[in-house]
Amino acid sequence: MTKQIGRQTLRLFYPPTIAASAAVVGQKEGKGPLKHYFDYISSDAYFGEGSWEKAESAMLRKCFEMCCNKNGIAPQELDLIFSGDLLNQCVGSAFALRDVGVPYFGLYGACSTMGVAMMLGAMAIDGGFAEKVCAATSSHFCSSERQYRFPLEYGGQRTPTAQWTVTGAGAVIIQSSGSGPFITYLTPGKIVDAGITDANNMGSAMAPAAYETLRAHFEDTGRDPSYYDMIATGDLGAIGHDTVEDLFRRDGVKLGNFYTDCGVLIFDRQKQDVHAGGSGCGCSASVFSSLIMRGFSEGKWSKVLFAPTGALLSPTSTQQGESIPGVCHAIAIEKVIPN
């Protein structure tokens, strides 16, 4: 029996529960508005290592271990791990988890990677292929700057549309049994290319993909945006967030006050020099694993639509004059399984 409803949404027959979460961030993120929600804030950008790339692996490893500890399990009790990052060949995740001894899937969905990991983990459990999995991802401002733009020493000026890559990691344990919150619906996103070529304006490049995925989710499920207590897109930042609202407004749909974006939430744009907001794999991962999961446990919300976004570019594609395709994956998370 098919689990697909509508044109691209999946309804899970055996909704898995998110049993634990952890978020580890850097110093700048720890000075932002979510500072009281993170599990660990590092004052050392190197995380005790000798390079930015090794620092990212150390950060993700710490986050992964904290998440397992909060779930009361040894890492080896996991059936599968789904993880990824922004570095070439996802080495941040691979080296962070190389000694765990658990079957590992390395993923790349750009800044939507946490959504990809959670989605595949939920599908594996719903399909009976696993009982307990971990979804995790990370990004580091310095390693990302070195890979995608310029060395920090270059001191290049940032445009107003640019976003600040979050130094952060998020991890969740998803399992077949538990008291919730539950992953109930998945809407995998399609690649959408709006023709944006400015690598310093990724919010505008990703916004059309977020719009298309959210619209498909509402059409497939028959749900109105007001069904959710919170709709949180990924790292669109202020510009991408406003663009999504405008696209829905043209359809006569108001997303309302319950629509926000992880790239808007993680920094204080008035006090911190981040321009259009936060970005990076660790942006939506750390916000979800801290603020959003804490909100479920504290009863602030019971239904959240989590929709991380990703800009599918590389330095090579940018240098060749390619546009920036975007993607967005939406995950419905509910305190009680709907009838």
SERO-4910 file (N, C-alpha, C, O; in steps of 0.05 Angstrom, whole numbers):
BEGIN
 pado doro    nc1    nc2    nc3   cac1   cac2   cac3    cc1    cc2    cc3    oc1    oc2    oc3
  Met    A     17    -24      0      0      0      0     18     25      0     36     27     16
  Thr    A     12     43    -18     28     67    -20     24     86      4      2     88     15
  Lys    A     45     99     11     45    118     33     44    147     22     45    166     37
  Gln    A     44    149     -4     45    176    -16     16    187    -18     -2    173    -26
  Ile    A     13    212     -9    -12    226    -13     -7    251    -29     13    264    -25
  Gly    A    -25    257    -47    -21    280    -64      3    275    -83      8    252    -91
  Arg    A     16    297    -91     37    294   -111     65    289   -100     82    280   -114
  Gln    A     70    296    -74     97    291    -64     99    287    -34    122    288    -24
  Thr    A     77    284    -20     79    281      9     75    252     17     61    237      4
  Leu    A     89    244     38     88    217     49     76    217     76     83    233     93
  Arg    A     56    199     81     44    196    107     56    171    120     53    149    109
  Leu    A     68    174    143     81    151    156     60    135    170     44    145    186
  Phe    A     60    109    165     40     91    178     47     86    207     29     82    224
  Tyr    A     73     86    213     82     81    241    100    105    249    125    102    250
  Pro    A     89    127    255    104    152    260    125    148    283    117    140    305
  Pro    A    150    152    277    171    149    297    171    174    316    161    195    308
  Thr    A    183    171    338    185    193    358    213    204    358    232    189    355
  Ile    A    215    230    364    241    242    368    246    241    398    234    255    414
  Ala    A    264    223    405    268    216    434    288    235    448    286    238    473
  Ala    A    306    247    434    326    264    447    338    282    426    338    276    402
  Ser    A    349    304    435    363    323    417    385    337    432    385    339    457
  Ala    A    404    348    417    426    363    429    435    384    409    435    379    385
  Ala    A    444    407    419    454    428    402    480    440    414    480    447    438
  Val    A    501    441    398    526    453    406    533    476    388    531    472    363
  Val    A    541    499    398    546    522    381    572    536    389    584    530    410
  Gly    A    579    556    373    603    572    379    596    597    395    573    600    404
  Gln    A    616    613    399    614    636    417    594    657    407    578    667    422
  Lys    A    595    663    381    577    683    370    548    675    372    531    691    380
  Glu    A    542    649    366    515    639    369    506    639    399    483    643    405
  Gly    A    526    634    416    520    634    445    514    661    456    506    663    480
  Lys    A    519    682    441    512    709    449    486    719    437    477    742    442
  Gly    A    473    702    421    448    709    408    424    704    425    427    697    448
  Pro    A    400    708    414    375    706    430    369    678    439    352    675    456
  Leu    A    382    657    428    375    630    436    396    618    455    397    594    459
  Lys    A    412    635    467    435    625    483    427    607    506    442    590    514
  His    A    403    611    517    394    594    539    383    567    531    377    550    548
  Tyr    A    381    563    505    369    538    495    390    517    487    385    493    486
  Phe    A    415    526    481    435    508    472    446    491    495    447    499    518
  Asp    A    455    466    488    466    448    508    495    455    515    503    451    537
  Tyr    A    509    466    495    537    472    500    545    495    482    540    495    458
  Ile    A    559    515    494    569    538    479    600    538    483    609    540    506
  Ser    A    615    537    461    644    536    463    655    564    461    647    580    443
  Ser    A    674    570    478    688    596    476    712    594    458    726    614    453
  Asp    A    718    570    449    742    565    432    732    557    404    720    536    400
  Ala    A    737    574    384    728    568    357    741    544    345    731    532    326
  Tyr    A    764    536    357    779    512    347    770    487    361    778    465    353
  Phe    A    753    489    382    744    466    397    767    448    405    765    423    405
  Gly    A    790    460    412    813    445    421    829    432    399    848    418    405
  Glu    A    823    438    374    836    425    351    855    445    338    858    468    346
  Gly    A    869    435    317    889    452    303    880    464    278    896    479    265
  Ser    A    856    459    269    846    471    244    816    475    246    803    463    263
  Trp    A    805    492    229    776    496    228    761    471    222    740    465    234
  Glu    A    771    456    203    758    431    194    757    410    217    737    397    221
  Lys    A    779    407    230    780    389    253    762    399    276    750    383    290
  Ala    A    760    425    278    742    437    299    713    430    293    698    424    311
  Glu    A    706    430    267    678    423    261    672    394    268    650    388    278
  Ser    A    691    376    262    687    348    269    685    345    299    669    329    309
  Ala    A    702    359    314    701    357    343    674    367    354    663    356    373
  Met    A    664    389    342    639    400    351    616    380    346    599    376    363
  Leu    A    615    368    322    594    349    316    596    324    333    576    313    342
  Arg    A    621    315    338    624    291    355    614    297    383    601    279    395
  Lys    A    619    320    394    610    327    421    579    328    421    567    318    440
  Cys    A    568    339    400    538    341    398    526    314    397    506    308    410
  Phe    A    537    296    380    528    269    377    529    254    404    510    240    412
  Glu    A    551    256    418    554    243    444    535    253    464    524    238    480
  Met    A    530    279    465    511    291    484    483    281    478    468    276    497
  Cys    A    476    279    453    449    269    445    445    241    454    424    234    465
  Cys    A    465    224    450    463    196    459    461    194    489    445    178    500
  Asn    A    476    211    503    475    211    533    447    219    542    437    208    562
  Lys    A    435    239    529    409    248    537    388    227    532    367    225    546
  Asn    A    393    209    513    375    187    507    381    163    525    366    144    525
  Gly    A    403    164    539    410    142    557    420    117    543    416     95    553
  Ile    A    433    121    520    443     98    505    473    102    498    483    125    498
  Ala    A    486     80    493    513     81    482    510     85    451    492     74    440
  Pro    A    528     99    439    526    104    410    523     78    394    510     77    373
  Gln    A    536     57    403    535     31    389    507     18    389    503     -1    374
  Glu    A    489     29    405    462     18    405    445     28    382    423     18    377
  Leu    A    455     48    368    441     58    344    442     38    322    462     23    319
  Asp    A    421     37    306    421     20    282    434     34    258    448     21    242
  Leu    A    429     60    255    439     75    232    445    104    241    433    114    260
  Ile    A    464    116    227    469    145    230    467    158    203    478    149    183
  Phe    A    452    180    202    450    197    178    462    224    185    452    238    203
  Ser    A    482    232    170    496    257    177    509    269    153    515    256    133
  Gly    A    513    296    154    526    310    132    534    338    141    528    347    163
  Asp    A    549    351    123    558    379    128    564    392    102    556    382     81
  Leu    A    578    415    103    583    431     79    610    426     67    616    435     45
  Leu    A    627    412     80    655    408     71    656    388     48    639    370     46
  Asn    A    677    390     32    680    371     10    679    342     19    693    335     38
  Gln    A    664    326      6    660    298     13    650    293     41    654    272     53
  Cys    A    637    314     53    625    312     80    645    301    100    639    284    117
  Val    A    670    311     99    691    301    117    686    309    146    695    296    165
  Gly    A    671    331    150    665    339    178    650    317    193    657    310    215
  Ser    A    630    305    180    615    284    192    630    258    192    630    243    212
  Ala    A    644    252    170    658    226    168    679    223    190    681    202    202
  Phe    A    694    244    194    716    242    214    705    245    242    717    235    261
  Ala    A    682    258    245    670    260    272    659    233    281    660    227    305
  Leu    A    650    216    262    636    192    269    650    167    261    639    145    262
  Arg    A    675    169    253    689    146    241    695    124    261    698    101    253
  Asp    A    695    130    287    702    110    307    677     99    321    680     83    340
  Val    A    653    107    313    629     99    327    622     69    323    613     56    341
  Gly    A    628     59    299    622     31    293    593     25    288    584      3    293
  Val    A    579     44    276    551     41    269    548     47    239    560     65    229
  Pro    A    531     32    225    527     37    197    520     67    192    503     78    206
  Tyr    A    534     79    173    534    108    169    526    116    141    537    105    121
  Phe    A    508    135    138    501    147    112    511    176    112    501    192    127
  Gly    A    530    182     95    539    209     92    521    224     72    517    214     49
  Leu    A    511    247     79    491    261     63    499    289     56    515    302     70
  Tyr    A    490    298     33    494    326     26    468    337     15    458    329     -6
  Gly    A    457    356     29    434    371     20    438    401     24    419    416     27
  Ala    A    464    409     24    471    436     31    459    443     58    460    426     77
  Cys    A    447    466     61    437    474     88    411    460     95    400    465    117
  Ser    A    400    444     77    376    428     83    383    400     94    365    384     98
  Thr    A    409    395     99    418    368    106    405    357    131    399    333    132
  Met    A    399    374    151    386    363    175    358    352    168    350    332    178
  Gly    A    344    366    150    319    356    140    321    329    125    305    311    129
  Val    A    342    327    108    347    303     94    353    280    113    342    258    110
  Ala    A    369    285    133    377    264    152    352    255    169    348    231    172
  Met    A    337    274    178    313    266    194    293    252    177    280    233    186
  Met    A    290    261    152    270    248    134    278    220    128    261    202    129
  Leu    A    303    215    121    311    188    114    311    170    139    304    146    137
  Gly    A    318    181    162    316    166    187    288    157    194    283    134    202
  Ala    A    269    176    190    241    170    196    231    149    176    215    131    184
  Met    A    239    150    151    230    131    131    241    103    137    228     83    134
  Ala    A    266    102    146    279     77    153    263     63    176    259     39    176
  Ile    A    255     78    196    241     67    218    213     59    210    203     37    217
  Asp    A    199     77    196    172     71    188    171     46    169    151     31    169
  Gly    A    192     42    154    193     19    136    202     -6    149    203    -27    137
  Gly    A    209     -5    175    217    -29    190    246    -36    186    254    -59    192
  Phe    A    263    -17    176    291    -23    171    309    -16    194    333    -22    194
  Ala    A    298     -2    214    313      5    238    295     11    261    271     17    257
  Glu    A    305      9    285    290     16    309    298     43    321    282     57    333
  Lys    A    324     49    318    334     73    331    357     85    313    376     71    307
  Val    A    354    110    305    374    122    288    381    150    298    367    162    315
  Cys    A    403    160    289    411    188    295    413    204    269    423    195    249
  Ala    A    402    228    270    405    248    248    421    271    259    413    283    280
  Ala    A    442    278    246    459    300    256    473    315    233    477    304    211
  Thr    A    479    340    238    494    355    218    507    379    232    501    386    255
  Ser    A    525    392    216    540    414    228    550    434    206    549    427    183
  Ser    A    559    457    215    573    476    198    590    493    216    585    495    240
  His    A    611    504    205    630    521    220    636    545    203    643    543    179
  Phe    A    633    569    214    637    594    199    664    594    185    665    600    161
  Cys    A    685    588    199    711    590    188    717    570    166    730    576    146
  Ser    A    709    545    171    714    524    150    698    530    125    707    525    103
  Ser    A    674    540    129    657    547    106    668    571     90    667    571     66
  Glu    A    677    591    105    689    614     91    713    605     74    716    614     51
  Arg    A    729    588     85    753    579     71    745    563     46    758    566     25
  Gln    A    724    547     48    717    531     25    701    546      4    706    543    -20
  Tyr    A    682    562     12    663    574     -7    671    603    -16    663    611    -38
  Arg    A    686    617      1    691    645     -6    721    651     -5    736    643    -23
  Phe    A    730    665     16    758    673     17    769    665     45    754    661     63
  Pro    A    796    663     47    807    660     74    799    683     92    796    706     82
  Leu    A    796    678    117    788    699    136    807    723    135    799    746    139
  Glu    A    833    718    130    853    739    129    848    759    107    858    782    107
  Tyr    A    832    750     86    827    768     63    812    793     71    816    814     60
  Gly    A    794    789     91    779    813    101    759    825     81    756    849     80
  Gly    A    747    808     64    729    818     44    704    831     56    695    822     78
  Gln    A    692    850     43    668    863     52    644    846     45    642    834     24
  Arg    A    624    845     63    601    829     59    578    847     50    574    869     61
  Thr    A    563    837     31    540    853     21    517    851     40    516    833     57
  Pro    A    497    870     39    475    869     58    458    844     56    445    836     75
  Thr    A    458    831     33    442    806     29    457    781     39    445    760     40
  Ala    A    482    784     46    498    761     55    488    751     82    477    766     98
  Gln    A    493    725     87    486    713    113    511    702    127    531    698    114
  Trp    A    508    698    153    531    689    169    528    659    174    509    650    186
  Thr    A    548    644    165    547    615    169    549    608    199    568    617    212
  Val    A    530    593    209    529    587    237    551    566    244    554    546    230
  Thr    A    565    571    266    582    551    278    565    536    297    560    545    320
  Gly    A    556    513    289    537    498    306    532    470    295    537    464    272
  Ala    A    522    453    313    515    426    305    489    418    320    484    427    342
  Gly    A    473    402    307    449    392    319    447    362    314    455    352    294
  Ala    A    435    348    333    431    319    331    405    311    344    398    322    365
  Val    A    392    291    333    367    280    345    368    250    343    379    239    324
  Ile    A    357    237    363    353    208    363    324    203    355    305    213    369
  Ile    A    319    188    334    292    181    325    289    151    329    306    135    321
  Gln    A    267    143    342    263    115    348    234    107    343    216    123    340
  Ser    A    230     81    342    204     70    334    183     72    356    159     72    350
  Ser    A    191     75    381    172     76    403    178    100    421    201    109    423
  Gly    A    157    110    434    161    133    452    136    149    454    116    143    441
  Ser    A    137    170    470    114    187    475    112    212    459     96    229    464
  Gly    A    129    215    439    129    238    422    149    259    430    161    257    451
  Pro    A    151    280    414    136    286    390    141    266    367    163    254    366
  Phe    A    122    264    349    123    244    328    127    258    301    117    280    296
  Ile    A    141    244    283    144    253    256    121    239    240    120    215    238
  Thr    A    103    256    230     78    245    218     77    246    187     68    228    174
  Tyr    A     86    269    176     85    272    147    112    283    138    126    298    151
  Leu    A    119    274    114    144    283    101    137    294     73    123    281     58
  Thr    A    147    317     66    144    328     39    172    333     28    182    355     31
  Pro    A    183    313     14    210    317      1    208    339    -20    188    341    -34
  Gly    A    228    356    -21    227    378    -40    239    372    -67    255    354    -70
  Lys    A    230    387    -87    241    386   -114    261    409   -117    259    429   -103
  Ile    A    280    405   -135    299    426   -141    285    448   -156    272    443   -176
  Val    A    288    473   -146    276    496   -159    298    516   -164    313    524   -146
  Asp    A    300    525   -189    321    544   -197    308    570   -206    295    571   -227
  Ala    A    311    591   -191    299    617   -197    317    635   -214    310    657   -221
  Gly    A    341    624   -221    359    639   -238    377    658   -223    391    674   -236
  Ile    A    377    657   -197    394    675   -181    424    666   -184    430    642   -181
  Thr    A    441    685   -189    470    678   -193    488    690   -171    512    684   -171
  Asp    A    477    706   -154    492    720   -133    495    702   -109    476    697    -95
  Ala    A    520    692   -105    525    674    -82    523    688    -56    523    674    -35
  Asn    A    521    714    -56    517    729    -31    487    736    -26    481    752     -9
  Asn    A    470    723    -41    441    727    -38    427    700    -38    408    696    -54
  Met    A    435    682    -21    424    655    -22    396    654    -12    381    635    -19
  Gly    A    388    673      5    360    673     14    341    675     -9    320    661     -9
  Ser    A    346    693    -27    329    696    -51    330    672    -69    310    665    -81
  Ala    A    353    658    -70    356    634    -87    340    611    -75    329    595    -91
  Met    A    338    609    -49    325    586    -36    295    590    -32    280    571    -29
  Ala    A    286    615    -30    259    621    -23    238    608    -42    218    597    -32
  Pro    A    242    608    -68    223    595    -86    220    565    -80    198    554    -82
  Ala    A    242    552    -72    241    523    -66    224    519    -40    208    500    -39
  Ala    A    228    537    -20    212    535      4    183    539     -2    166    525      9
  Tyr    A    177    558    -18    149    564    -26    137    539    -39    114    531    -33
  Glu    A    151    527    -58    140    504    -73    135    480    -54    114    467    -57
  Thr    A    154    475    -37    151    452    -19    128    456      1    112    438      6
  Leu    A    127    480     13    105    486     32     78    485     18     59    474     29
  Arg    A     77    496     -5     51    496    -20     43    467    -26     19    461    -23
  Ala    A     62    450    -34     55    422    -39     46    408    -14     27    393    -14
  His    A     59    415      8     51    402     34     22    409     41      6    392     49
  Phe    A     15    435     39    -12    443     46    -33    431     27    -54    423     36
  Glu    A    -26    430      2    -45    418    -18    -48    388    -14    -71    378    -14
  Asp    A    -26    374     -9    -27    345     -6    -41    336     19    -57    317     19
  Thr    A    -36    351     41    -48    343     67    -75    355     72    -90    346     89
  Gly    A    -82    375     56   -108    389     61   -107    407     86   -127    417     95
  Arg    A    -83    412     96    -80    429    119    -76    458    112    -63    464     92
  Asp    A    -87    475    128    -82    504    125    -57    511    142    -51    497    161
  Pro    A    -42    532    134    -19    540    150    -25    544    179     -8    539    196
  Ser    A    -49    553    185    -57    558    213    -60    532    230    -63    533    254
  Tyr    A    -58    509    217    -59    483    231    -35    481    250    -37    469    271
  Tyr    A    -13    493    241     12    490    256     16    513    276      9    536    271
  Asp    A     28    506    299     35    526    318     60    542    309     64    565    317
  Met    A     76    529    293    100    541    282    107    529    255    106    505    252
  Ile    A    114    546    236    125    537    211    153    549    209    156    574    208
  Ala    A    173    533    210    201    543    211    216    533    186    223    510    184
  Thr    A    222    552    168    239    545    145    268    545    154    274    553    177
  Gly    A    286    537    136    314    535    143    327    562    141    315    583    149
  Asp    A    351    563    132    366    588    134    361    607    110    379    614     95
  Leu    A    336    616    108    330    635     87    339    663     95    344    680     78
  Gly    A    341    668    121    348    694    131    325    714    127    303    705    118
  Ala    A    330    739    132    308    759    131    298    763    103    273    765    100
  Ile    A    315    763     83    306    768     56    290    745     45    269    749     33
  Gly    A    300    721     49    286    697     39    260    693     54    240    686     41
  His    A    260    698     80    235    696     96    213    714     85    191    706     81
  Asp    A    220    739     80    201    759     69    192    751     41    169    756     34
  Thr    A    210    739     25    202    731     -2    182    709     -1    163    709    -17
  Val    A    185    689     17    166    667     19    138    679     27    118    671     16
  Glu    A    138    697     46    113    709     54    100    723     31     75    721     27
  Asp    A    115    737     15    105    751     -8     94    732    -29     73    738    -41
  Leu    A    107    710    -34     98    690    -54     71    678    -45     53    675    -62
  Phe    A     68    673    -20     42    662    -10     21    684    -10     -3    679    -15
  Arg    A     29    708     -5     10    731     -5     -3    734    -33    -26    741    -35
  Arg    A     13    729    -54      3    731    -81    -18    709    -86    -36    712   -103
  Asp    A    -17    687    -71    -37    666    -73    -61    671    -56    -80    655    -55
  Gly    A    -60    693    -41    -82    699    -22    -80    684      4    -99    680     18
  Val    A    -55    674     10    -51    658     34    -33    674     53    -12    684     45
  Lys    A    -42    676     78    -26    689     99    -13    668    117    -27    652    129
  Leu    A     13    668    117     27    649    135     25    657    164     26    640    182
  Gly    A     21    683    169     16    692    196     40    693    214     62    687    205
  Asn    A     35    699    239     57    702    259     71    676    266     92    676    278
  Phe    A     58    654    259     70    628    266     91    620    245    104    599    248
  Tyr    A     96    636    224    117    630    205    143    645    213    143    669    217
  Thr    A    165    630    215    190    641    222    212    627    206    206    609    190
  Asp    A    237    635    211    259    622    197    283    619    216    288    637    232
  Cys    A    296    596    215    318    591    233    341    611    230    354    618    250
  Gly    A    345    621    206    366    640    202    359    668    213    377    684    218
  Val    A    334    673    218    325    697    231    327    695    262    333    714    276
  Leu    A    321    671    272    319    666    300    346    665    315    348    674    337
  Ile    A    366    655    302    391    648    316    408    672    324    423    670    343
  Phe    A    406    693    309    422    717    314    404    741    320    381    742    311
  Asp    A    415    761    333    402    787    336    414    805    315    436    815    318
  Arg    A    399    810    293    409    825    271    415    854    278    430    867    264
  Gln    A    403    864    298    407    892    306    433    895    322    446    916    321
  Lys    A    441    874    337    464    876    354    488    860    344    511    866    352
  Gln    A    483    840    327    505    824    317    508    828    287    488    830    272
  Asp    A    532    830    278    538    837    250    535    813    232    555    800    224
  Val    A    510    806    227    505    782    210    490    788    185    483    771    169
  His    A    485    814    180    471    823    156    443    811    154    425    818    169
  Ala    A    439    792    135    412    782    130    404    759    149    381    750    148
  Gly    A    423    750    166    416    728    185    436    705    183    458    708    172
  Gly    A    427    682    194    445    659    195    441    640    172    420    642    158
  Ser    A    460    623    167    459    603    146    476    579    154    487    578    177
  Gly    A    478    560    137    495    536    142    479    513    153    458    516    164
  Cys    A    490    489    149    477    464    159    471    465    188    450    455    197
  Gly    A    489    478    204    485    479    232    464    499    241    456    499    265
  Cys    A    454    515    223    434    535    230    407    522    238    399    523    261
  Ser    A    394    509    218    369    497    224    372    473    243    354    467    260
  Ala    A    395    459    242    400    436    259    401    445    289    388    432    306
  Ser    A    416    466    295    418    474    322    393    488    333    386    484    356
  Val    A    379    502    316    354    515    324    333    494    330    318    495    350
  Phe    A    331    474    312    311    453    316    317    437    342    299    431    358
  Ser    A    343    430    345    350    412    367    350    427    394    353    414    415
  Ser    A    347    453    394    346    468    419    318    481    423    302    470    437
  Leu    A    314    503    410    289    519    414    264    503    407    246    502    423
  Ile    A    264    490    384    239    477    376    233    452    393    211    448    401
  Met    A    254    436    398    249    412    414    243    420    443    226    407    456
  Arg    A    255    441    453    249    450    480    220    460    482    206    455    502
  Gly    A    210    472    460    183    481    460    163    459    462    142    462    474
  Phe    A    169    436    450    152    412    452    151    403    481    130    397    492
  Ser    A    174    401    494    175    390    521    162    409    541    152    400    562
  Glu    A    162    435    535    151    455    553    121    461    547    109    477    560
  Gly    A    111    448    526     83    452    519     77    478    505     54    487    504
  Lys    A     97    490    493     93    516    479     79    511    452     64    528    443
  Trp    A     84    488    440     70    481    415     67    451    413     82    436    426
  Ser    A     48    443    398     43    414    394     45    405    365     45    381    359
  Lys    A     47    425    346     48    418    318     67    438    304     62    462    304
  Val    A     89    427    293    109    444    280    115    433    252    117    408    249
  Leu    A    117    451    233    126    443    206    154    454    203    158    478    201
  Phe    A    173    435    202    202    442    200    211    438    171    208    416    161
  Ala    A    221    460    159    226    459    130    253    471    124    255    494    114
  Pro    A    275    456    129    302    466    123    306    470     93    295    455     76
  Thr    A    321    490     86    326    497     58    356    494     51    373    496     69
  Gly    A    362    490     26    390    488     18    395    501     -9    379    499    -27
  Ala    A    419    514    -11    428    525    -37    448    506    -49    470    502    -37
  Leu    A    442    494    -72    458    473    -83    479    484   -102    479    479   -126
  Leu    A    498    499    -90    519    511   -106    546    501    -96    548    488    -74
  Ser    A    567    506   -111    594    501   -102    612    523   -113    603    538   -131
  Pro    A    636    526   -103    654    546   -115    658    542   -145    659    562   -160
  Thr    A    659    517   -154    663    512   -182    639    521   -199    642    534   -219
  Ser    A    614    515   -190    591    524   -205    589    554   -205    580    565   -226
  Thr    A    596    567   -183    595    596   -183    615    608   -202    609    627   -217
  Gln    A    640    597   -203    660    607   -220    653    603   -250    663    618   -267
  Gln    A    636    583   -255    628    578   -283    603    593   -291    592    589   -312
  Gly    A    594    611   -273    571    628   -279    544    614   -277    524    624   -287
  Glu    A    543    591   -263    518    577   -260    500    591   -240    509    606   -223
  Ser    A    474    587   -243    455    597   -224    455    579   -199    469    559   -198
  Ile    A    439    587   -179    439    573   -154    412    558   -150    393    571   -142
  Pro    A    411    532   -155    386    517   -149    381    515   -119    400    515   -103
  Gly    A    356    514   -112    349    511    -84    332    486    -79    320    476    -98
  Val    A    331    477    -54    314    455    -47    304    459    -19    317    472     -2
  Cys    A    281    447    -12    270    450     14    255    424     21    240    413      4
  His    A    259    413     45    245    389     53    229    395     78    239    406     98
  Ala    A    203    388     78    185    395    100    179    370    116    172    349    105
  Ile    A    180    372    143    174    351    161    154    360    182    158    380    196
  Ala    A    131    346    183    110    352    203    116    337    228    120    312    228
  Ile    A    118    351    250    124    339    276    102    347    295     96    371    299
  Glu    A     89    326    308     65    331    324     67    317    351     78    294    352
  Lys    A     57    329    371     58    318    398     40    293    400     46    274    415
  Val    A     18    294    386     -1    271    385     -5    262    357     -9    279    339
  Ile    A     -5    237    352     -9    226    324    -38    232    316    -57    223    330
  Pro    A    -42    246    294    -70    252    285    -84    227    275    -72    208    266
  Asn    A   -110    228    277   -126    205    267   -126    204    237   -138    186    225
***
